[in-house]
Amino acid sequence: MKTLILLLAVIPLLEGAHIDLSAFPFGTTLRLDESSGEPIYQVFWDFDAETETSQFAVRARTAGWVGFGLSPDGGMIGSDVVIGWVDGANVFFHDRYADAQAPPPIDASQDWTLVAGEEEDGYTILQFTRPWITCDDRDRNIEANTARVVYSWNTVDPADANSVMYHGFTQRGSASINLLGGQRETVPDPVDVESFTIAVTDVVIPDDVDTTYWCYATQLPQEVRDTQRYVTRFSPKITSNSFNFVHHMLVYLCELDAADIETQGICFSGDVGGSVNECTSSQLIAAWAVGGEDFVYPENVAFPIGGPGNQFGIVLEMHYDNPGLTSGVLDSSGIEFFYTSTPRQDDAGILFLGHTVVYTMVIPPNAADYSILGVCSPTCTAEYFPEEGIHIFANMLHTHLVGHGLVVQHIRENEQCNMTEELRPIDENLQYDFNYQQITHLEETTVLPGDTILLKCLYTTTGVRSVPTFGGLATTDEMCLSFLVYYPRTNLTVCDSRPTATAYNSFITNYLTPEEQMLFIGFDGSEGQFRDVLGQIDWTDQKVQGLESSLQNTLVGERCVDEDGQEFNQEVPYPDIQCEYQSADVCTGFEPTPCCERGTTPTTDATGATTMATTVATPATDPIDLSGYPFSSVLRVDGSGETLYELFWDFDREAETITFAVRARTTGWVGFGLSPNGGMIGSDVIIGWVTENSVFFHDRYADDQVLPPIDQSQDWSLLRGQEVDGHTVLEFTRSWVTCDNRDRDIADNTARVVYSWHSNDPADADSAMYHTQTQRGAVSLNLLGGQRELPPDPSD
């Protein structure tokens, strides 16, 4: 009981004090009473980038307890939560963690700090704060991506901290919010602001298909055509009765044929004229998707439109999503543009970047963290970007239903040491939510001519798709796109890429069975036949990884499109990143080593954890006997059928330990681990390598799509290691249960095993180079389900 008293924040109510919710720049209603229109639960927030802290206030229609927290996936387990209530003259508040479907226990480290609390007009209001990073394993970092917020309440105050009553099924929920992606200090509209709206009128949303792209062609207002204006803000205007059907809107500026002005119909069809369809590859001036709100340009930037001699045709592209084939839905949605006649310091542009929307973009079924890339090459940026570069300050990321993470990578040639270096990501959202998309303001990034911009999209189809998913316009198809907002404006509007026939020929030749190869005889390249043939392939793990490898290790077709619709096409390689981006770790004290110094200056964290946590042994002189293991599995073979990565294991039920050996065709580092779902994040991994005189080995944990940090608790134990005949062999052991929060238990069920390798040894424990998309994989195995000692066959 003494512990609870120490951990429970209790502060007195302040007489006459009032929590001012209007002072918060951001807020949203998480639950609404549909009968009265009154909010049931609201959250308000603000953040301070300098101190890296966030402030919150929650307002719930209850006189009982109120809960709020951050979740990995919108569920309760794994959430970092607070529960508080107002009782008489006191406010009670405590930081908790949810490790089961039960009342969350109080966290030993109280990192959410109560500021104030009150009850007013039937509502309980709590105000509190928290650092973005707490270094508490039971907390979730607050990051510039889509946060899954969970909330709950009860009508009754608890008797004490251990008596929090269940919230019930109707008094809880979750929502997606970007807690750090907003503009803290809203730029006010100029004094001379005017506006115009581009919107469809009474469109009957088709009820015979689930996805419709509808194009409306018009022109800028006469006064904007006559004199150039400068857009400072745009705002979505969604018809209330069609709110659930409007998925996204794009507005393009272009030249339209006179006959196509004031026409509308289904895009990319005979319903609209050719100039309307061509316009969708022209200058993008606004983008909105479900979950988005107003977009306001910084006070030094505006988007120029109109004026004599400039384009004045406008096409509004609507994406309607009607999975239930609902009839009779009318829509008059659009976007309102606010503009001024006064130019600002810089003109803005929007760059459409990523993978071309085309059916040859393929995501196999039952794939985890499958990556699709879209590249804007040094040739394209050198041709179109000014000498001082462009400055990217906002972005909207876009995939469909099976996309769950996107990263806009920034790559530059480091001339000092002649290496291709990855710089800080332009944008990153590894918790992407299809139902919550918006343009987010970013820390400004300068991209120079000759730099590469690489968009990586991650998809998981495991358990949700039994057939391939293709690139396309339908919601059930996929996209991999980024809409970068930048200044100064250039002539470049589109920079995207697509796979070549060479890549698919490589996949067919090296990974498909002879019977599957026969499916491509007489192949005419049509979309229907392509979808049909790939749907007949037996998508094993090897083929999934083979397709990813084939597409990312051959040239891709790049397209650079200017404002006039002129295309520059070429075949380019994906960049070979030689020096990965590293970020500082405030919890361990790790500071990244400059690219050119990596490999020459070993680095450790502030506590020396890297040195202490790395196992170093002498390579085994006698061959490691792998034939003694009762269980084994080939995890990867090459195109000729030769083994690339092989796993061996045995277990001891009495001691509850397991022994592994991995054998990989490399003289570089080798990785192995256990994953929650076949992906990297959340995995419990080891990385090891062999040099002439030493074997290096360390237990790590993967909490991001970066080099996994070394675990303070080293629970994987190295037994032996050696290099022989161009292969690295590592033998190691581990207890089934370690009681380390960063480890995964080994249980008698299906384990998701992840593996990786690289052709080079690291210079030190902090410099393991990225394995690339083709040198990693995941498989499902039951590590404890085999029969260790097989009985002999009967004599007869």
Long-range contacts (C-beta under 8 A, 24 or more apart in sequence): 3-106, 4-106, 4-160, 4-161, 4-162, 7-94, 7-95, 7-106, 7-107, 7-108, 7-110, 8-92, 8-93, 8-94, 8-106, 8-161, 9-91, 9-92, 9-93, 9-94, 9-110, 9-113, 9-114, 10-90, 10-91, 10-92, 10-93, 11-90, 11-91, 11-93, 11-114, 11-116, 11-117, 12-89, 12-90, 12-91, 13-86, 13-89, 13-90, 13-91, 13-117, 13-118, 14-116, 17-116, 17-118, 18-118, 18-120, 19-57, 19-116, 19-117, 19-118, 19-125, 19-127, 21-57, 21-59, 21-125, 24-55, 24-57, 25-182, 25-184, 25-185, 25-186, 26-179, 26-182, 28-175, 28-177, 30-149, 30-151, 30-173, 30-175, 31-151, 31-173, 33-61, 41-151, 41-153, 41-173, 43-68, 43-149, 43-151, 43-177, 45-179, 46-184, 47-132, 47-142, 47-179, 47-180, 47-184, 49-180, 52-131, 52-132, 52-133, 53-129, 53-130, 53-131, 53-132, 54-129, 54-130, 54-132, 54-142, 54-179, 54-180, 55-115, 55-127, 55-128, 55-129, 56-127, 56-128, 56-129, 56-130, 57-125, 57-126, 57-127, 57-128, 58-125, 58-126, 58-151, 59-123, 59-124, 59-125, 60-123, 60-124, 60-151, 60-153, 61-122, 61-123, 62-122, 62-123, 62-124, 62-153, 62-154, 62-155, 63-119, 63-122, 63-124, 63-155, 63-157, 64-124, 64-153, 64-154, 64-155, 64-156, 64-157, 65-124, 65-153, 65-154, 65-156, 65-157, 65-158, 65-164, 65-165, 66-124, 66-126, 66-152, 66-153, 67-150, 67-151, 67-152, 67-153, 67-167, 67-172, 68-126, 68-149, 68-150, 68-151, 68-152, 69-98, 69-149, 69-150, 69-151, 70-140, 70-142, 70-147, 70-148, 70-149, 70-150, 71-140, 71-148, 71-149, 71-150, 71-174, 72-140, 72-148, 73-148, 74-148, 74-150, 74-174, 74-176, 75-150, 75-174, 76-101, 76-150, 77-101, 79-104, 79-140, 79-150, 80-138, 80-139, 80-140, 81-150, 82-112, 82-126, 82-128, 83-164, 84-114, 84-117, 84-126, 84-128, 85-124, 85-157, 85-158, 86-117, 86-118, 86-119, 86-124, 86-157, 87-157, 91-116, 91-117, 91-118, 91-126, 92-158, 92-161, 93-117, 93-126, 93-128, 94-161, 97-138, 97-139, 103-162, 103-164, 103-166, 106-161, 107-136, 107-138, 107-139, 109-134, 109-136, 109-138, 109-139, 111-136, 111-139, 124-153, 132-180, 133-586, 133-587, 135-586, 135-587, 137-741, 137-742, 138-741, 142-179, 142-180, 143-180, 144-178, 144-180, 144-181, 144-428, 144-429, 144-440, 144-442, 145-178, 145-428, 145-429, 145-430, 145-431, 145-432, 146-176, 146-177, 146-178, 146-429, 146-431, 146-432, 146-433, 146-436, 147-176, 147-177, 147-178, 147-179, 147-431, 148-174, 148-175, 148-176, 148-431, 148-433, 149-174, 149-175, 149-176, 149-177, 150-174, 151-175, 175-436, 176-291, 176-433, 176-435, 176-436, 177-436, 178-436, 178-438, 178-440, 181-438, 181-440, 181-441, 181-442, 182-440, 182-441, 183-296, 183-441, 186-296, 187-232, 187-296, 187-297, 187-298, 187-299, 189-232, 189-233, 189-338, 190-232, 190-340, 190-342, 192-340, 192-341, 192-342, 193-232, 193-338, 193-339, 193-340, 194-229, 194-338, 194-339, 194-340, 195-336, 195-337, 195-338, 195-339, 196-220, 196-221, 196-224, 196-336, 196-337, 196-339, 197-237, 197-334, 197-335, 197-336, 197-337, 198-251, 198-314, 198-316, 198-334, 198-335, 198-337, 199-237, 199-316, 199-332, 199-333, 199-334, 199-335, 200-264, 200-316, 200-318, 200-331, 200-332, 200-333, 200-334, 201-332, 202-330, 202-331, 202-332, 203-264, 203-318, 203-330, 203-331, 203-332, 204-328, 204-329, 204-330, 205-242, 205-245, 205-320, 205-322, 205-326, 205-329, 205-330, 205-331, 206-266, 206-320, 206-322, 207-322, 207-325, 207-326, 207-327, 207-328, 207-329, 208-325, 209-322, 209-325, 210-321, 210-322, 210-323, 210-325, 210-474, 210-475, 210-476, 211-319, 211-320, 211-321, 211-322, 211-473, 211-474, 211-475, 211-476, 212-266, 212-318, 212-319, 212-320, 212-322, 213-266, 213-267, 213-268, 213-317, 213-318, 213-319, 213-320, 213-473, 214-264, 214-265, 214-266, 214-267, 214-317, 214-318, 214-320, 215-264, 215-265, 215-266, 215-267, 215-272, 215-276, 215-277, 215-280, 215-315, 215-316, 215-317, 215-318, 216-263, 216-264, 216-315, 216-316, 216-318, 217-256, 217-260, 217-261, 217-262, 217-263, 217-264, 217-272, 217-273, 217-275, 217-276, 217-279, 217-313, 217-314, 217-315, 218-261, 218-262, 218-313, 218-314, 218-315, 218-316, 219-256, 219-261, 219-312, 219-313, 219-314, 220-305, 220-306, 220-312, 220-314, 224-305, 224-306, 224-307, 224-312, 224-339, 225-306, 225-307, 225-312, 226-306, 226-307, 226-308, 227-306, 227-307, 227-341, 228-304, 228-305, 228-306, 228-307, 228-310, 229-304, 229-305, 229-306, 229-307, 229-339, 229-340, 229-341, 230-302, 230-303, 230-304, 230-305, 230-339, 230-340, 230-341, 230-342, 230-343, 230-344, 230-347, 231-285, 231-297, 231-302, 231-303, 231-304, 231-305, 231-337, 231-338, 231-339, 232-296, 232-297, 232-302, 232-338, 232-339, 232-340, 232-344, 233-294, 233-295, 233-296, 233-297, 233-337, 233-338, 234-286, 234-288, 234-294, 234-295, 234-335, 234-336, 234-337, 234-338, 235-293, 235-294, 235-295, 235-335, 235-336, 235-338, 236-288, 236-292, 236-293, 236-294, 236-333, 236-335, 237-333, 237-334, 237-335, 237-336, 238-333, 239-330, 239-331, 239-332, 239-333, 241-329, 241-330, 242-329, 242-330, 242-331, 242-332, 242-333, 245-320, 245-321, 245-322, 245-326, 245-329, 245-331, 246-290, 246-318, 246-319, 246-320, 246-321, 246-331, 246-333, 247-289, 247-290, 247-319, 247-320, 247-321, 247-475, 248-287, 248-288, 248-289, 248-290, 248-319, 248-398, 248-437, 249-286, 249-287, 249-288, 249-289, 249-316, 249-317, 249-318, 249-319, 249-333, 249-334, 249-335, 250-280, 250-284, 250-286, 250-287, 250-288, 250-316, 250-317, 251-284, 251-285, 251-286, 251-287, 251-314, 251-315, 251-316, 251-317, 251-335, 252-279, 252-280, 252-282, 252-283, 252-284, 252-285, 252-314, 252-315, 252-317, 253-282, 253-283, 253-284, 253-285, 253-305, 253-311, 253-312, 253-313, 253-314, 254-278, 254-279, 254-282, 254-283, 254-311, 254-313, 254-314, 254-315, 254-565, 255-311, 255-313, 256-313, 256-315, 261-313, 267-317, 268-473, 275-313, 276-315, 278-565, 279-313, 279-315, 280-315, 280-317, 281-493, 281-494, 281-561, 281-565, 282-311, 282-493, 282-561, 282-563, 282-565, 283-311, 283-349, 283-350, 283-493, 283-563, 284-350, 284-352, 284-483, 284-493, 285-337, 285-350, 286-335, 286-337, 286-350, 287-350, 287-396, 287-439, 287-483, 288-335, 288-439, 289-396, 289-398, 289-437, 289-438, 290-435, 290-436, 290-437, 291-433, 291-435, 291-436, 291-437, 291-438, 292-396, 292-437, 292-438, 292-439, 293-438, 295-394, 295-439, 297-344, 297-348, 298-393, 299-344, 300-344, 300-345, 300-346, 301-344, 301-345, 301-346, 301-347, 301-348, 301-393, 301-487, 302-339, 302-340, 302-343, 302-344, 302-347, 302-348, 303-347, 303-348, 303-349, 303-350, 303-489, 304-343, 304-347, 304-489, 305-337, 305-339, 311-563, 319-473, 321-475, 323-475, 346-487, 346-488, 346-489, 347-487, 347-488, 347-489, 348-485, 348-486, 348-487, 348-489, 349-390, 349-485, 349-486, 349-487, 349-488, 349-489, 349-490, 349-492, 349-493, 350-483, 350-484, 350-485, 350-486, 350-493, 351-376, 351-483, 351-484, 351-486, 351-492, 351-493, 351-494, 351-495, 352-481, 352-483, 352-493, 352-494, 352-495, 352-496, 353-408, 353-453, 353-455, 353-481, 353-482, 353-483, 353-484, 353-494, 353-495, 353-496, 354-398, 354-455, 354-457, 354-479, 354-480, 354-481, 354-482, 354-496, 355-455, 355-457, 355-471, 355-479, 355-480, 355-481, 355-496, 355-497, 355-498, 356-471, 356-496, 356-497, 356-498, 356-557, 356-559, 357-471, 357-472, 357-473, 357-479, 357-481, 358-471, 358-472, 358-498, 359-470, 359-471, 359-472, 359-527, 359-530, 359-531, 360-470, 360-471, 360-498, 360-499, 360-504, 360-530, 361-470, 361-471, 361-478, 361-480, 361-498, 361-499, 362-468, 362-469, 362-470, 362-471, 362-534, 362-547, 363-402, 363-459, 363-461, 363-465, 363-468, 363-469, 363-470, 363-478, 364-461, 364-468, 364-539, 364-543, 364-544, 364-547, 365-461, 365-465, 365-466, 365-467, 365-468, 365-469, 365-539, 366-461, 366-462, 366-463, 366-465, 366-466, 366-539, 366-544, 367-459, 367-460, 367-461, 367-462, 367-539, 367-544, 368-460, 368-462, 368-675, 368-677, 368-678, 368-679, 368-752, 368-778, 369-405, 369-458, 369-459, 369-460, 369-678, 369-679, 369-680, 369-778, 370-458, 370-459, 370-460, 370-461, 370-544, 370-548, 371-456, 371-457, 371-458, 371-459, 371-548, 371-552, 371-773, 372-456, 372-457, 372-459, 372-478, 372-480, 373-454, 373-455, 373-456, 373-457, 373-480, 373-497, 373-552, 373-556, 373-574, 373-773, 374-454, 374-455, 374-457, 374-480, 374-481, 374-482, 374-496, 374-497, 375-452, 375-453, 375-454, 375-455, 375-497, 375-556, 375-558, 375-572, 375-574, 375-575, 376-452, 376-453, 376-454, 376-495, 376-496, 376-497, 376-558, 376-560, 377-452, 377-558, 377-570, 377-572, 378-413, 378-450, 378-451, 378-452, 379-558, 379-570, 379-572, 380-492, 380-495, 380-558, 380-560, 380-568, 381-447, 381-448, 381-449, 381-450, 381-451, 381-452, 381-453, 381-495, 382-449, 382-450, 383-449, 383-560, 383-568, 384-449, 384-490, 384-491, 384-492, 384-560, 384-562, 385-447, 385-448, 385-449, 385-451, 385-490, 385-492, 386-449, 386-488, 386-490, 387-449, 388-446, 388-448, 389-446, 389-447, 389-448, 389-449, 389-451, 390-446, 390-447, 390-486, 390-487, 390-488, 390-490, 391-444, 391-445, 391-446, 391-486, 391-487, 391-488, 392-426, 392-442, 392-444, 392-445, 392-446, 392-447, 392-484, 392-485, 392-486, 393-441, 393-442, 393-444, 393-485, 393-486, 393-487, 394-439, 394-440, 394-441, 394-442, 394-484, 394-485, 395-426, 395-427, 395-439, 395-440, 395-442, 395-482, 395-483, 395-484, 395-485, 396-437, 396-438, 396-439, 396-440, 396-482, 396-483, 397-427, 397-429, 397-432, 397-437, 397-481, 397-482, 398-437, 398-479, 398-481, 398-482, 398-483, 399-432, 399-434, 399-457, 399-459, 399-478, 399-479, 399-480, 399-481, 400-434, 400-475, 400-476, 400-477, 400-478, 400-479, 401-434, 401-475, 401-476, 401-478, 402-459, 402-460, 402-461, 402-464, 402-465, 402-469, 402-478, 403-432, 403-434, 403-457, 403-458, 403-459, 403-478, 403-479, 403-480, 404-430, 404-431, 404-432, 404-458, 404-459, 404-460, 405-429, 405-430, 405-431, 405-432, 405-457, 405-458, 405-705, 406-430, 406-432, 406-455, 406-456, 406-457, 406-458, 406-480, 406-482, 407-455, 407-456, 407-705, 408-453, 408-454, 408-455, 408-482, 408-484, 409-452, 409-453, 409-454, 409-455, 409-456, 409-581, 410-445, 410-447, 410-451, 410-452, 410-453, 411-451, 411-452, 411-453, 411-454, 411-575, 411-577, 412-448, 412-450, 412-451, 412-452, 413-450, 414-579, 414-595, 414-596, 416-596, 417-595, 417-596, 419-578, 419-579, 419-595, 419-596, 420-575, 420-576, 420-577, 420-578, 420-579, 421-577, 421-578, 421-579, 421-581, 421-595, 422-577, 422-579, 422-580, 422-581, 423-581, 424-581, 424-583, 425-581, 426-453, 426-484, 427-482, 430-458, 430-681, 430-704, 430-705, 439-483, 439-485, 447-486, 452-575, 453-484, 453-495, 454-574, 454-575, 455-480, 455-481, 455-482, 458-679, 458-705, 460-677, 460-678, 460-679, 462-677, 462-678, 467-535, 468-531, 468-534, 468-535, 468-537, 468-539, 470-530, 470-531, 470-534, 491-562, 491-563, 492-560, 492-561, 492-562, 493-561, 493-562, 493-563, 494-559, 494-560, 494-561, 495-558, 495-559, 495-560, 495-561, 496-558, 496-559, 497-556, 497-557, 497-558, 497-559, 497-572, 498-556, 498-557, 498-559, 499-551, 499-554, 499-556, 499-557, 500-554, 500-555, 500-556, 500-557, 500-571, 502-554, 502-555, 503-550, 503-551, 503-554, 503-555, 503-556, 504-550, 504-551, 506-550, 506-553, 506-554, 507-546, 507-547, 507-550, 507-551, 509-639, 510-546, 510-550, 510-638, 510-639, 510-640, 511-542, 511-543, 511-546, 511-547, 511-550, 511-639, 512-537, 512-543, 513-538, 541-635, 541-777, 541-778, 541-779, 542-636, 542-637, 545-636, 545-774, 545-777, 546-639, 548-773, 548-774, 549-773, 549-774, 552-772, 552-773, 552-774, 553-774, 577-770, 578-769, 580-706, 580-707, 580-769, 580-770, 581-706, 582-706, 582-707, 582-766, 583-706, 585-709, 588-709, 590-709, 590-766, 593-766, 593-767, 598-763, 598-767, 599-763, 599-764, 599-767, 600-763, 602-763, 602-764, 602-765, 602-766, 603-764, 603-766, 603-767, 604-766, 609-710, 609-712, 610-710, 610-764, 610-765, 610-766, 611-765, 613-698, 613-699, 613-710, 613-711, 613-712, 613-714, 613-765, 614-696, 614-697, 614-698, 614-710, 614-765, 615-695, 615-696, 615-697, 615-698, 615-714, 615-717, 615-718, 616-694, 616-695, 616-696, 616-697, 617-694, 617-695, 617-697, 617-718, 617-720, 617-721, 618-693, 618-694, 618-695, 619-690, 619-692, 619-693, 619-694, 619-695, 619-721, 619-722, 619-723, 620-720, 620-721, 620-722, 621-722, 623-722, 623-724, 624-661, 624-720, 624-722, 624-729, 624-731, 626-661, 626-663, 626-729, 629-659, 629-661, 630-786, 630-788, 630-789, 631-783, 631-786, 633-779, 633-781, 635-753, 635-755, 635-777, 635-779, 636-755, 636-777, 644-757, 645-755, 645-757, 645-777, 647-672, 647-753, 647-755, 647-781, 649-783, 650-788, 651-736, 651-783, 651-784, 651-788, 653-784, 656-735, 656-736, 656-737, 657-733, 657-734, 657-735, 657-736, 658-733, 658-734, 658-736, 658-746, 658-783, 658-784, 659-719, 659-731, 659-732, 659-733, 660-731, 660-732, 660-733, 660-734, 661-729, 661-730, 661-731, 661-732, 662-729, 662-730, 662-755, 663-727, 663-728, 663-729, 664-727, 664-728, 664-755, 664-757, 665-726, 665-727, 666-726, 666-727, 666-728, 666-757, 666-758, 666-759, 667-723, 667-726, 667-728, 667-759, 667-761, 668-728, 668-757, 668-758, 668-759, 668-760, 668-761, 669-728, 669-757, 669-758, 669-760, 669-761, 669-762, 669-768, 670-728, 670-730, 670-756, 670-757, 671-754, 671-755, 671-756, 671-757, 671-771, 671-776, 672-730, 672-753, 672-754, 672-755, 672-756, 673-700, 673-702, 673-753, 673-754, 673-755, 674-744, 674-746, 674-751, 674-752, 674-753, 674-754, 675-744, 675-752, 675-753, 675-754, 675-778, 676-744, 676-752, 677-752, 678-752, 678-754, 678-778, 678-780, 679-754, 679-778, 680-705, 680-708, 680-754, 681-705, 683-708, 683-744, 683-754, 684-742, 684-743, 684-744, 685-754, 686-716, 686-730, 686-732, 687-768, 688-718, 688-721, 688-728, 688-730, 688-732, 689-728, 689-761, 689-762, 690-721, 690-722, 690-723, 690-728, 690-730, 690-761, 691-761, 695-720, 695-721, 695-722, 695-730, 696-762, 696-765, 697-721, 697-730, 697-732, 698-765, 701-742, 701-743, 707-766, 707-768, 707-770, 710-765, 711-740, 711-742, 711-743, 713-738, 713-740, 713-742, 713-743, 715-740, 715-743, 728-757, 736-784, 746-783, 746-784, 747-784, 748-782, 748-784, 748-785, 749-782, 750-780, 750-781, 750-782, 751-780, 751-781, 751-782, 751-783, 752-778, 752-779, 752-780, 753-778, 753-779, 753-780, 753-781, 753-783, 754-778, 755-779
